[in-house]
Amino acid sequence: AEPWLDTRDSALRVDIERLSNAGIIRVPINTRPLMWSGLINDLEITDSKALPKHLMNSFSRVKSAAKKATRINNPYQSVKLSAANESQLFRHFGDSTREQGELSLRRNVITEHFAYNFEINKTLNAWDGEDTHYDNSYLGVILGNWMISIGSIERWWGPSWNSNLILTNNARPTPGLSLQRNYSDPFELPVLEWLGPWTTSMFITKLDDQRVIHNAKLVGMSLGFRPTQALEINLRRTAQ
């Protein structure tokens, strides 16, 4: 029950990339969180009976996941316990744990205009000495074609699976405000319409650890567009 896909489902990302490469999904897909709304639009206008056999399973899985995730007023709760022989220093797309031992409690829901995810993580032998975290918790509101949210949201900017030059899930997300375009509809203006489906997101967060400059902020903005099926362009900028 969330309006977007985060960085923790690698299997679903494989299906989305497969459909994107085939031209079924037309919206930009290399900026996470990735809004469900644009993906659902592309799936709904696709004639599933005309799909090649090797894409049928991917199409069905993504469509089923989208339907489940965007149900209105249908709360979702989960409890997860994980254990490892050591803390994970370097993380990759799809990784959902960090420490030797973690207990995670989660609840989320979507209404017509609001969405929230409350997630509390209790850790064992945390490398930073903090045993309680609220990573991926947020409260969001949809205004027109925009979603405004406040919380600690994990971001992944780029097409790589192992790392990126700016933002990944390697560092813990920091609390702050973010603004993201909901649907990825193309411009209707001459010339700009050539950019194809486009999306943008921006944020400002507070870096909460001890550092030389107190109350430091991290600011970022990403603009992505897809002029052709084979080409996605993303312009990104961050600053402290």
Secondary structure, 3 states (H helix, E strand, C coil): CCCEECCCCHHHHHHHHHHHHCCCCCCCCCEECEEHHHHHHHHHCCCHHHCCHHHHHHHHHHHHHHHHHCCECCCEEEEEEEECCCCCCCCCCCCCCCCCEEEEEEEEEECCCEEEEEEEEEEECCCCCCCEECCCCEEEEEECCEEEEEEECCCEECCCCCCCCCCCCCCCCCEEEEEEECCCCCCCCCCHHHHCCEEEEEEEEECCCCCCCCCCEEEEEEEEEEEECCEEEEEEEEEC
